[in-house]
Amino acid sequence: MAGDPVRIRILCFMFEHKKACVTDIAESLDVPINTISHHLQKMKHVKFFETKRIGTIICYELIENTFTKRLQRLICF
């Protein structure tokens, strides 16, 4: 699940920022919004993130736990 290069970039971004909206992540990583949204939805399904809707914008928040902290040490350096 987390082995995809785009997902790794998203995770590293979120480990640093903790919360972000889809548009902010897409702009920062220079990846299309629909691609970012697709990957975030998949990672939300396996409990990496929680979402909050603000009007038409969806924002994601990292779920911090032992697993995500270990994952951060493995993939983001």
C-alpha positions, 0 to 999 in steps of 0.5 A: 500500500505505501510502496507506491512512489506517489504515496511515499511522497504524500506520506512524507509531506503529511508526516511533516505537515500533519494536516493538509488539503488535497489542493495544497498537497497536489501543488506542493508535490506537483502532482495532479489533484485527481492523482493525489485524491485517489491515493489519499482515499486509498490510504484513508481506507487503511487508516492512515488519515482522517478527513474533514470537509470544508465546503467543497474542499477535503482536508486530510489529517495524519493518524499518528500511532506507533505504526505511522511513526515507525513508517516515518522513520523507514521512508522519510529521511 
